[in-house]
């Protein structure tokens, strides 16, 4: 491994910038891939340049650089260049260095955009290189994501040097896989993903690297699943009690809920621990399914524990489960950081005086010992790290595990994020649930929206107002929670207006949410901290400021906070900007309440990246694969990974280099020691 500081131009300051992206070595730098490419391979005659085109021109400097002061802090530098077909003006803003560079008669390559708003031919702020000394013209050039004060030219230069410094990468994919799936050599792939000679070379390199990324991810998850298969435990013998519980419910479960209950029951009958994910949209009835699983665990002599991400959500679960089990002799307790007389409660849990323990992270404290923990449930799975879930599982012996999420994830993505889990989906809502009416509006509708809000407040309803920022900054005119809070207090003086945001400590946030849940606060101005959590049946209006700044799945989660009571609910999104992607996203939200459809569309529009916070799952952020457009490669990678496990078993016979690479890539616990 070569330290990144061994590259020219990278001292302590720049090294720290690269560290922000998890890049500490030259090898890691070469796995930081371009986001796009510019074809600077072929120059065009000036006469054939069209307004708005981005292109390369080979031209001779015809005039001196002229300096024109437009206004304070804005100076224009321009000169005329020409070829055999015509002349063109080349323009830079505030770049006084160009005056010293160009001399009449010198020939240069210029790459840039032809000004669409100019009557004469003009190229704006081009990249330039003298003919015969070209480094970043005359070929395909990579364009990298930028951050801090790093420039394209700097990253391109250090990447070129990194290829020389690094030397050869060792091939770790099995020869059989390389041959069967027609993958190029790793060193060819690394060179041509950064500096391809042709776009065909780029496609060949990208295919290899996408396959490699998805193959390693699938193999790691399958290894984890195989490890779990090797664990044996006593099956649950009393399974008729599931029907007993369903009979206790004051409502009929949906067909989808019943199917998931049967999946869980099938797992509990086996002699290996259950490891299942239940996905269901907001309001689909996951809590009732969790209660059914807990009932079976308790009737088989075990304790069951459910961990929620916040105190208020844990409190809500406590209320729900007390209602579910009120006709039974099942004992339930609530354990959070606010719980008083904890020591007494710890003793009672250890003596199995409680069958069901509901709580927050307090459930995994070292002081908590369970008498006979048989089932653990993690609610809102994406809010917990891998280690937290593992710690709760470790409180019992080979416990059954159920994880639940209200974040609908396309099945294809779920197979990647949760490849070590069996997946069940609740894909229908209980009858009688009224869909939230969703509207995207502009500033011209604000007055009408506030009148509509006042009418609902007078009828006793409550409202959320969600903003993307906490405080105003000079760089942005986005609506922010502090400013909107003040505005709402003035506009609605007869109603209590609260504010909640990420800079508050957990106690403050819990207190505000409790007051909103009790109806003491009628309008709650918030950042996205209310995405997951409180069930307030009385809140029927969700106003989202700068909706264009949120992901589709995030907007859907926010919308799910309203519409939990008997009244019609409304989600009103103030959206700014008129580009096609913004229009498309707003249209999706306004026409569909189906979280799975919304998340599929989100995946299409968003592409690769930290989708739903993949790092929360112990899975690294995808560097190159696009989970929508690369679906065919994903299927091949999954097939290859399954063959490796089937042919070799795990972990004993997997190739050592391959196994070590998996361990290195997934440090956070996907693969066991």
C-alpha positions as MATLAB code, in Angstrom:
seq = 'XXXXXXXXXXXXXXXXXXXXXXXXXXXXXXXXXXXXXXXXXXXXXXXXXXXXXXXXXXXXXXXXXXXXXXXXXXXXXXXXXXXXXXXXXXXXXXXXXXXXXXXXXXXXXXXXXXXXXXXXXXXXXXXXXXXXXXXXXXXXXXXXXXXXXXXXXXXXXXXXXXXXXXXXXXXXXXXXXXXXXXXXXXXXXXXXXXXXXXXXXXXXXXXXXXXXXXXXXXXXXXXXXXXXXXXXXXXXXXXXXXXXXXXXXXXXXXXXXXXXXXXXXXXXXXXXXXXXXXXXXXXXXXXXXXXXXXXXXXXXXXXXXXXXXXXXXXXXXXXXXXXXXXXXXXXXXXXXXXXXXXXXXXXXXXXXXXXXXXXXXXXXXXXXXXXXXXXXXXXXXXXXXXXXXXXXXXXXXXXXXXXXXXXXXXXXXXXXXXXXXXXXXXXXXXXXXXXXXXXXXXXXXXXXXXXXXXXXXXXXXXXXXXXXXXXXXXXXXXXXXXXXXXXXXXXXXXXXXXXXXXXXXXXXXXXXXXXXXXXXXXXXXXXXXXXXXXXXXXXXXXXXXXXXXXXXXXXXXXXXXXXXXXXXXXXXXXXXXXXXXXXXXXXXXXXXXXXXXXXXXXXXXXXXXXXXXXXXXXXXXXXXXXXXXXXXXXXXXXXXXXXXXXXXXXXXXXXXXXXXXXXXXXXXXXXXX';
ca = [
       0.000    0.000    0.000;
       1.252    3.499   -0.902;
       0.320    6.464    1.314;
      -1.565    9.132   -0.647;
       0.978   11.709    0.550;
       3.522   10.047   -1.756;
       1.789   11.747   -4.713;
       3.012   15.175   -5.809;
       0.908   18.071   -4.547;
      -0.708   16.146   -1.672;
       0.450   17.475    1.668;
      -1.356   17.397    5.009;
      -4.176   19.769    3.970;
      -5.116   17.930    0.790;
      -4.595   14.533    2.438;
      -7.248   15.520    5.001;
      -9.633   16.392    2.172;
      -9.140   12.924    0.664;
      -9.584   11.344    4.110;
     -13.120   12.818    4.136;
     -13.894   10.404    1.282;
     -12.195    7.467    3.008;
      -9.130    7.745    0.749;
      -5.807    7.256    2.560;
      -3.783    5.258    0.041;
      -2.986    5.481   -3.662;
      -4.839    2.189   -4.171;
      -7.992    3.628   -2.551;
      -7.647    6.733   -4.733;
      -7.780    4.586   -7.882;
     -11.132    3.192   -6.668;
     -12.508    6.765   -6.624;
     -14.190    6.682  -10.014;
     -15.137    9.474  -12.471;
     -18.753   10.627  -12.477;
     -18.655   11.470  -16.193;
     -16.379   11.788  -19.226;
     -15.764   14.491  -21.814;
     -14.866   13.455  -25.341;
     -12.039   15.829  -26.181;
     -10.653   13.437  -28.777;
     -11.719   15.182  -31.986;
     -11.489   18.883  -32.830;
     -14.147   20.681  -34.844;
     -13.750   23.461  -37.400;
     -14.837   26.868  -36.064;
     -17.278   27.279  -38.964;
     -19.165   24.152  -37.845;
     -19.476   25.093  -34.142;
     -23.092   25.496  -33.004;
     -24.454   27.571  -30.074;
     -24.719   25.493  -26.859;
     -22.306   22.783  -28.054;
     -19.442   21.652  -25.820;
     -16.493   20.791  -28.039;
     -12.791   20.928  -28.893;
     -11.322   23.471  -31.306;
      -7.740   23.622  -32.640;
      -6.974   27.288  -33.368;
      -4.239   29.929  -33.682;
      -4.141   32.974  -31.376;
      -5.023   35.976  -33.586;
      -5.133   38.865  -31.082;
      -3.750   39.990  -27.733;
      -5.833   39.270  -24.614;
      -8.161   42.227  -24.024;
      -9.161   43.209  -20.445;
     -12.655   44.699  -19.864;
     -13.878   45.699  -16.385;
     -17.621   45.049  -16.290;
     -18.316   45.982  -12.657;
     -16.696   45.724   -9.267;
     -15.207   42.222   -8.771;
     -15.969   41.245  -12.389;
     -13.395   41.554  -15.188;
     -13.674   39.996  -18.637;
     -10.596   38.663  -20.465;
     -11.084   37.872  -24.168;
      -9.089   37.237  -27.328;
      -9.700   36.171  -30.911;
      -8.576   32.796  -32.263;
      -8.955   31.351  -35.744;
      -8.541   28.386  -38.070;
      -8.876   27.942  -41.849;
     -12.698   28.147  -41.603;
     -13.261   31.245  -39.439;
     -12.612   33.151  -36.207;
     -14.000   32.912  -32.679;
     -13.805   34.887  -29.438;
     -12.512   33.055  -26.359;
     -13.648   34.505  -23.002;
     -12.704   34.082  -19.345;
     -14.047   35.805  -16.204;
     -11.659   37.089  -13.510;
      -8.711   35.089  -14.883;
      -5.912   37.674  -15.185;
      -3.276   34.933  -15.642;
      -4.345   34.351  -19.260;
      -2.834   37.748  -20.203;
       0.646   36.328  -19.611;
       0.090   32.992  -21.358;
      -1.026   33.596  -24.941;
       1.077   35.020  -27.797;
      -0.060   35.772  -31.332;
       0.676   32.961  -33.742;
       0.730   30.185  -31.090;
      -1.554   27.205  -31.739;
      -3.761   25.852  -28.928;
      -6.503   23.350  -28.238;
      -9.571   24.950  -26.600;
     -12.322   22.849  -25.018;
     -15.493   24.557  -23.801;
     -19.094   25.572  -24.459;
     -20.155   27.825  -27.356;
     -22.170   30.701  -25.861;
     -25.822   30.120  -26.858;
     -26.711   33.763  -26.134;
     -24.104   35.459  -28.297;
     -24.548   36.623  -31.922;
     -20.871   36.020  -32.664;
     -19.064   32.700  -32.097;
     -17.792   32.764  -28.512;
     -16.361   29.990  -26.323;
     -16.777   30.513  -22.563;
     -14.040   29.747  -19.970;
     -12.415   26.923  -21.952;
      -9.763   24.434  -20.919;
      -6.687   25.214  -23.060;
      -3.413   23.448  -23.909;
      -0.690   24.318  -26.380;
      -0.532   21.967  -29.357;
       2.290   19.452  -28.821;
       2.071   19.746  -25.008;
      -1.460   18.464  -24.513;
      -2.305   16.456  -21.380;
      -6.063   16.897  -21.019;
      -7.150   17.477  -24.616;
      -7.064   15.277  -27.698;
      -8.548   12.307  -25.791;
     -11.384   11.177  -23.509;
     -11.062   12.981  -20.173;
     -12.515   11.805  -16.821;
     -14.642   14.222  -14.771;
     -14.579   13.560  -11.010;
     -16.879   14.652   -8.157;
     -15.346   17.740   -6.509;
     -15.298   18.806   -2.843;
     -13.340   21.267   -0.720;
     -11.066   23.382   -2.923;
      -9.939   20.524   -5.165;
     -10.101   21.156   -8.927;
     -10.723   18.825  -11.858;
      -7.243   19.412  -13.223;
      -5.627   18.546   -9.876;
      -7.569   15.285   -9.426;
      -6.959   14.299  -13.058;
      -3.213   14.945  -12.610;
      -2.848   12.991   -9.341;
      -4.953   10.140  -10.763;
      -2.595    9.907  -13.747;
       0.407    9.800  -11.391;
      -1.356    7.274   -9.127;
      -1.575    4.794  -12.015;
       2.221    4.968  -12.394;
       3.014    4.849   -8.658;
       0.630    2.025   -7.777;
       2.004   -0.616  -10.096;
       0.047   -3.833  -10.667;
      -3.114   -4.751   -8.736;
      -3.270   -8.405   -7.700;
      -6.138  -10.319   -9.315;
      -8.378  -11.847   -6.643;
     -11.474  -12.897   -8.615;
     -11.465  -16.653   -9.366;
     -10.219  -17.545  -12.868;
     -13.417  -19.512  -13.519;
     -15.576  -16.446  -12.793;
     -13.402  -14.200  -15.016;
     -13.660  -16.679  -17.870;
     -17.379  -17.518  -17.532;
     -18.528  -13.890  -17.299;
     -15.973  -12.558  -19.831;
     -14.363  -10.070  -17.444;
     -11.278   -8.071  -18.379;
      -8.095   -8.035  -16.299;
      -8.214   -5.861  -13.134;
      -5.295   -3.644  -14.262;
      -6.865   -3.047  -17.677;
     -10.110   -2.127  -15.876;
      -8.482    0.366  -13.477;
      -6.508    2.095  -16.246;
      -9.487    2.353  -18.632;
     -12.052    3.462  -16.071;
      -9.902    6.564  -15.531;
      -8.267    7.172  -18.911;
      -9.948    5.099  -21.639;
      -8.597    5.340  -25.181;
     -12.088    4.671  -26.583;
     -15.586    4.450  -25.130;
     -15.559    0.721  -25.904;
     -12.535    0.388  -23.579;
     -14.508    2.302  -20.931;
     -17.536   -0.028  -21.272;
     -15.314   -3.107  -20.925;
     -13.628   -1.660  -17.812;
     -16.905   -0.547  -16.244;
     -18.543   -3.957  -16.758;
     -15.681   -5.642  -14.914;
     -15.738   -3.179  -11.987;
     -19.546   -3.198  -11.605;
     -19.565   -6.999  -11.666;
     -16.726   -7.125   -9.133;
     -18.478   -4.718   -6.733;
     -21.829   -6.524   -6.842;
     -20.240  -10.005   -6.789;
     -18.204   -9.226   -3.654;
     -21.238   -7.725   -1.921;
     -23.415  -10.740   -2.731;
     -20.692  -13.171   -1.712;
     -20.231  -11.432    1.649;
     -23.955  -11.556    2.391;
     -24.240  -15.199    1.339;
     -21.279  -16.037    3.584;
     -23.118  -14.460    6.498;
     -26.271  -16.398    5.663;
     -24.301  -19.664    5.478;
     -22.770  -18.947    8.889;
     -26.246  -18.526   10.392;
     -27.365  -21.837    8.860;
     -24.699  -23.594   10.875;
     -26.287  -22.440   14.157;
     -28.809  -24.846   15.686;
     -31.515  -24.106   18.260;
     -34.618  -25.708   19.730;
     -37.670  -25.195   17.448;
     -40.894  -23.620   18.789;
     -43.226  -26.617   19.172;
     -46.425  -24.792   20.138;
     -47.418  -23.104   16.881;
     -51.219  -23.442   17.073;
     -51.136  -20.403   19.368;
     -50.758  -18.132   16.301;
     -54.451  -18.803   15.521;
     -55.282  -18.000   19.177;
     -53.677  -14.573   18.790;
     -55.419  -13.803   15.491;
     -58.740  -14.593   17.173;
     -57.936  -12.074   19.945;
     -57.603   -9.182   17.484;
     -60.582   -6.819   17.217;
     -60.034   -6.659   13.427;
     -59.331   -9.023   10.537;
     -55.717   -9.034    9.341;
     -55.202   -8.358    5.629;
     -54.254  -11.270    3.367;
     -50.755   -9.798    3.135;
     -50.355   -9.622    6.941;
     -51.524  -13.237    7.303;
     -49.011  -14.388    4.672;
     -46.185  -12.714    6.590;
     -47.376  -14.323    9.841;
     -47.187  -17.712    8.091;
     -43.623  -16.943    6.900;
     -42.649  -16.164   10.495;
     -44.381  -19.262   11.850;
     -42.565  -21.425    9.298;
     -39.230  -19.980   10.520;
     -40.055  -20.510   14.204;
     -40.748  -24.217   13.600;
     -37.205  -24.759   12.271;
     -34.122  -25.751   14.248;
     -32.151  -22.708   12.982;
     -32.672  -19.105   14.125;
     -35.082  -16.966   12.115;
     -33.426  -14.012   10.397;
     -36.268  -12.225    8.584;
     -36.998   -8.718    7.321;
     -40.589   -7.479    7.202;
     -41.060   -4.595    4.811;
     -44.295   -2.673    4.837;
     -45.412    0.798    3.902;
     -46.454    3.290    6.579;
     -49.706    2.074    8.171;
     -49.605   -1.424    6.628;
     -49.860   -3.169   10.000;
     -46.336   -4.352   10.828;
     -46.953   -3.842   14.573;
     -49.762   -6.439   14.595;
     -47.470   -8.921   12.799;
     -44.733   -8.268   15.394;
     -47.272   -8.846   18.179;
     -48.248  -12.199   16.619;
     -44.592  -13.325   16.582;
     -44.158  -12.205   20.219;
     -47.282  -14.089   21.299;
     -45.893  -17.335   19.822;
     -42.499  -16.770   21.519;
     -44.120  -16.171   24.937;
     -46.441  -19.200   24.594;
     -43.321  -21.305   23.954;
     -41.816  -20.142   27.260;
     -39.504  -17.407   25.947;
     -39.150  -13.683   26.437;
     -39.433  -11.313   23.458;
     -37.848   -7.855   23.094;
     -38.512   -5.073   20.595;
     -36.083   -2.179   20.103;
     -37.317    1.163   18.706;
     -35.100    4.116   17.665;
     -36.743    6.742   19.924;
     -38.393    6.876   23.353;
     -41.626    8.181   21.919;
     -41.855    5.338   19.392;
     -41.049    2.826   22.141;
     -43.825    4.402   24.239;
     -46.254    4.090   21.339;
     -45.361    0.420   20.918;
     -45.909   -0.113   24.640;
     -49.428    1.315   24.325;
     -50.163   -0.800   21.220;
     -48.923   -4.069   22.739;
     -50.780   -3.477   26.011;
     -53.933   -3.133   23.895;
     -53.152   -6.271   21.832;
     -52.519   -8.405   24.934;
     -55.101   -6.958   27.351;
     -57.166  -10.195   27.264;
     -54.093  -12.339   28.126;
     -51.849  -12.880   31.154;
     -48.762  -11.656   29.244;
     -46.650   -9.200   31.271;
     -45.158   -6.224   29.401;
     -42.628   -3.576   30.499;
     -41.070   -0.448   28.969;
     -37.324    0.167   29.318;
     -35.782    3.451   28.111;
     -33.126    5.844   29.399;
     -35.951    7.750   31.187;
     -37.216    4.675   33.048;
     -37.115    5.171   36.831;
     -36.077    2.399   39.269;
     -34.083    0.647   36.551;
     -32.318   -1.734   38.957;
     -35.634   -3.181   40.133;
     -36.760   -3.589   36.518;
     -33.451   -5.293   35.588;
     -33.990   -7.824   38.407;
     -37.567   -8.533   37.284;
     -36.489   -9.025   33.653;
     -33.728  -11.401   34.791;
     -36.281  -13.384   36.842;
     -38.665  -13.549   33.808;
     -41.383  -11.585   35.587;
     -41.859   -9.846   32.243;
     -42.562  -11.699   28.993;
     -42.276   -8.776   26.582;
     -39.708   -6.018   26.973;
     -40.161   -2.893   24.848;
     -37.497   -0.213   24.722;
     -34.805    1.813   23.020;
     -31.010    1.276   23.012;
     -31.450    0.797   26.779;
     -32.327   -2.843   25.955;
     -28.702   -3.560   24.991;
     -27.061   -1.957   28.045;
     -24.519   -4.232   29.736;
     -26.611   -4.230   32.936;
     -29.636   -5.812   31.225;
     -29.821   -9.602   31.503;
     -32.710  -11.650   30.135;
     -33.915  -14.892   31.684;
     -34.743  -16.671   28.439;
     -34.720  -14.368   25.414;
     -36.059  -16.200   22.348;
     -37.119  -13.443   19.920;
     -35.725   -9.974   19.194;
     -37.347   -7.406   16.930;
     -35.618   -4.282   15.581;
     -38.150   -1.669   14.454;
     -37.165    0.834   11.754;
     -34.142   -1.315   10.915;
     -32.308    1.384    8.938;
     -31.956    3.488   12.101;
     -29.749    0.870   13.778;
     -26.199   -0.122   12.924;
     -25.203   -3.740   12.445;
     -23.410   -3.825   15.815;
     -26.497   -2.636   17.743;
     -28.665   -5.334   16.210;
     -25.969   -7.935   16.893;
     -25.714   -6.814   20.544;
     -29.456   -7.305   21.066;
     -29.254  -10.759   19.457;
     -26.331  -11.567   21.749;
     -28.542  -11.071   24.827;
     -29.991  -14.543   24.233;
     -28.784  -17.896   22.891;
     -29.251  -18.196   19.113;
     -32.366  -16.026   19.215;
     -34.895  -15.616   16.425;
     -34.557  -12.182   14.806;
     -37.186  -10.094   13.066;
     -36.303   -6.709   11.594;
     -38.989   -4.317   10.393;
     -38.859   -1.261    8.186;
     -41.478    1.204    6.987;
     -39.071    2.388    4.289;
     -40.303    0.576    1.191;
     -37.312   -0.656   -0.782;
     -37.568   -2.186   -4.264;
     -37.175   -5.947   -3.933;
     -34.031   -5.903   -6.072;
     -32.399   -3.418   -3.720;
     -33.662   -5.267   -0.637;
     -31.873   -8.390   -1.888;
     -28.653   -6.392   -1.829;
     -29.091   -4.502    1.439;
     -30.564   -7.494    3.234;
     -29.013  -10.418    1.342;
     -28.391  -12.157    4.664;
     -32.097  -11.994    5.575;
     -35.225  -13.710    4.307;
     -37.651  -11.057    3.104;
     -41.406  -10.719    3.617;
     -43.454   -7.841    2.255;
     -46.766   -6.410    3.491;
     -47.965   -4.825    0.261;
     -51.531   -3.806    1.052;
     -53.064   -1.342    3.490;
     -55.870   -2.215    5.934;
     -59.359   -1.455    4.549;
     -60.682    2.018    5.304;
     -57.317    3.770    5.237;
     -57.815    7.036    3.314;
     -54.961    7.888    0.893;
     -53.212   11.214    1.570;
     -54.038   13.839   -1.077;
     -50.753   15.280   -2.335;
     -50.191   18.574   -4.171;
     -47.090   20.341   -5.529;
     -47.571   24.123   -5.502;
     -45.633   27.337   -6.148;
     -45.279   30.517   -4.072;
     -48.408   32.000   -5.712;
     -50.486   29.452   -3.742;
     -49.017   30.219   -0.303;
     -51.820   32.545    0.827;
     -54.506   30.009   -0.115;
     -52.610   27.195    1.619;
     -52.385   29.189    4.868;
     -56.142   29.944    4.723;
     -56.779   26.215    4.231;
     -54.500   25.446    7.186;
     -56.352   27.937    9.408;
     -59.691   26.308    8.521;
     -58.332   22.893    9.604;
     -56.814   24.278   12.813;
     -60.208   25.741   13.737;
     -61.662   22.244   13.283;
     -59.151   20.915   15.847;
     -56.556   19.437   13.450;
     -52.739   19.636   13.703;
     -50.038   20.330   11.126;
     -46.368   19.588   10.368;
     -44.211   22.095    8.471;
     -40.941   20.526    7.285;
     -37.896   22.532    6.139;
     -34.529   21.383    4.751;
     -32.327   23.738    6.828;
     -32.112   24.747   10.472;
     -30.729   28.277   10.130;
     -30.394   30.747    7.272;
     -27.067   30.915    5.474;
     -25.768   33.512    3.051;
     -25.246   30.849    0.401;
     -28.820   29.646    0.295;
     -32.359   30.990    0.207;
     -33.857   27.669    1.290;
     -36.649   27.949    3.808;
     -35.371   27.109    7.264;
     -36.969   25.926   10.467;
     -36.031   28.952   12.625;
     -37.340   31.525   10.126;
     -40.552   29.567    9.395;
     -41.172   29.028   13.128;
     -41.126   32.800   13.713;
     -43.336   33.399   10.686;
     -45.907   30.785   11.775;
     -46.098   32.262   15.276;
     -47.028   35.634   13.756;
     -49.478   34.210   11.212;
     -51.245   31.904   13.698;
     -51.071   33.705   17.071;
     -54.046   31.745   18.466;
     -52.248   28.396   18.179;
     -49.171   26.994   19.893;
     -46.331   26.639   17.349;
     -43.398   24.360   18.233;
     -40.022   23.715   16.613;
     -37.842   20.608   16.491;
     -34.523   20.064   14.725;
     -31.354   17.974   14.762;
     -29.292   20.418   16.845;
     -31.558   19.877   19.862;
     -30.533   17.223   22.356;
     -32.594   13.990   22.416;
     -34.464   14.979   25.599;
     -35.626   18.285   24.083;
     -36.775   16.536   20.917;
     -38.673   13.868   22.862;
     -40.409   16.519   24.982;
     -41.536   18.529   21.927;
     -42.808   15.383   20.176;
     -44.683   14.317   23.314;
     -46.386   17.720   23.515;
     -47.336   17.498   19.827;
     -48.683   13.963   20.342;
     -50.776   15.223   23.280;
     -52.189   18.046   21.124;
     -50.583   20.839   23.166;
     -48.615   21.967   20.084;
     -50.831   22.509   17.054;
     -48.234   23.407   14.405;
     -44.864   21.662   14.518;
     -42.084   23.225   12.434;
     -39.394   20.663   11.863;
     -36.413   19.409    9.911;
     -36.531   15.765    8.789;
     -36.131   14.403   12.312;
     -39.840   13.536   12.236;
     -39.406   11.208    9.247;
     -39.777    8.092   11.368;
     -41.742    7.988   14.532;
     -44.789    9.470   16.040;
     -48.308    8.366   15.342;
     -50.471   11.475   15.808;
     -53.942   10.642   14.407;
     -55.014   14.275   14.800;
     -52.370   15.638   12.392;
     -53.825   15.850    8.902;
     -51.677   18.460    7.093;
     -48.032   18.118    6.071;
     -46.442   21.190    4.454;
     -42.988   20.584    2.941;
     -40.823   23.591    2.070;
     -38.334   23.297   -0.817;
     -39.639   19.813   -1.618;
     -37.278   19.639   -4.593;
     -34.394   19.275   -2.112;
     -35.663   15.967   -0.706;
     -35.354   12.470   -2.183;
     -38.605   10.830   -3.291;
     -38.412    8.127   -0.634;
     -37.801   10.788    2.009;
     -40.850   12.755    0.803;
     -42.941    9.591    0.994;
     -41.750    8.910    4.552;
     -42.625   12.467    5.565;
     -46.066   12.149    3.980;
     -46.613    8.992    6.041;
     -46.642   11.088    9.234;
     -50.175   12.298    8.401;
     -53.348   10.430    7.497;
     -53.334    8.166   10.538;
     -56.759    9.188   11.788;
     -60.274    9.183   10.338;
     -60.006   12.581    8.612;
     -58.772   13.221    5.071;
     -55.094   14.165    5.162;
     -53.148   16.480    2.844;
     -49.481   16.761    1.883;
     -48.622   20.121    0.288;
     -45.173   20.476   -1.265;
     -43.779   23.920   -2.092;
     -41.453   23.110   -4.990;
     -39.116   25.541   -6.759;
     -37.348   25.067  -10.072;
     -38.754   23.936  -13.382;
     -36.301   21.363  -14.727;
     -37.708   18.087  -15.991;
     -36.416   15.931  -13.096;
     -38.085   18.173  -10.468;
     -41.364   18.090  -12.442;
     -41.172   14.312  -12.766;
     -40.487   13.805   -9.047;
     -43.363   16.037   -7.979;
     -45.679   14.282  -10.439;
     -44.750   10.863   -8.980;
     -45.572   12.076   -5.464;
     -48.895   13.622   -6.513;
     -50.107   10.570   -8.439;
     -49.043    7.665   -6.196;
     -49.310    6.746   -2.510;
     -47.559    3.407   -3.143;
     -44.214    3.505   -1.325;
     -42.753    0.630   -3.362;
     -43.522    2.388   -6.654;
     -42.116    5.662   -5.267;
     -38.900    3.947   -4.163;
     -38.470    2.271   -7.582;
     -38.755    5.685   -9.229;
     -36.370    7.159   -6.654;
     -33.833    4.499   -7.553;
     -34.201    5.304  -11.272;
     -33.698    9.026  -10.718;
     -31.028    8.806   -8.034;
     -28.855    6.035   -9.432;
     -25.937    4.725   -7.370;
     -24.925    6.163   -4.043;
     -25.728    5.879   -0.394;
     -29.349    4.839   -1.000;
     -31.269    4.683    2.314;
     -27.954    5.056    4.145;
     -26.444    1.729    3.134;
     -23.604    2.321    5.604;
     -26.148    1.880    8.405;
     -26.326   -1.760    7.338;
     -22.570   -2.292    7.485;
     -22.500   -2.247    3.696;
     -20.094    0.173    2.014;
     -21.458    2.821   -0.312;
     -21.547    1.608   -3.911;
     -18.758    3.250   -5.880;
     -19.716    2.426   -9.458;
     -22.752    0.133   -9.719;
     -26.161    1.631  -10.501;
     -28.770   -0.622   -8.946;
     -31.353    0.288  -11.563;
     -29.447    0.287  -14.863;
     -27.059   -2.518  -13.839;
     -29.782   -5.007  -12.929;
     -28.623   -7.556  -15.535;
     -25.064   -7.453  -14.189;
     -26.457   -7.829  -10.649;
     -28.264  -11.033  -11.660;
     -25.042  -12.442  -13.128;
     -23.075  -11.443  -10.007;
     -25.666  -13.081   -7.721;
     -25.553  -16.259   -9.809;
     -21.726  -16.339   -9.671;
     -21.699  -15.791   -5.885;
     -24.239  -18.602   -5.330;
     -22.131  -21.007   -7.418;
     -19.042  -20.201   -5.318;
     -20.927  -21.043   -2.091;
     -22.591  -24.162   -3.547;
     -19.322  -25.536   -4.945;
     -17.006  -24.634   -2.072;
     -19.102  -24.335    1.055;
     -18.311  -21.621    3.583;
     -16.027  -20.484    5.020;
     -13.552  -23.329    4.794;
     -12.962  -23.836    1.097;
     -13.341  -20.353   -0.407;
     -10.117  -19.154   -2.032;
      -7.966  -17.434    0.621;
      -7.320  -14.270   -1.443;
     -11.041  -13.906   -2.143;
     -12.026  -14.500    1.491;
      -9.455  -11.988    2.790;
     -10.703   -9.412    0.288;
     -14.262   -9.869    1.584;
     -13.038   -9.436    5.166;
     -11.151   -6.274    4.182;
     -14.129   -4.751    2.331;
     -16.766   -5.503    4.971;
     -15.054   -4.605    8.213;
     -18.313   -3.713    9.984;
     -19.491   -7.211   10.649;
     -21.154   -8.725    7.594;
     -18.608  -11.515    7.565;
     -17.862  -13.274   10.828;
     -14.351  -13.952   12.092;
];
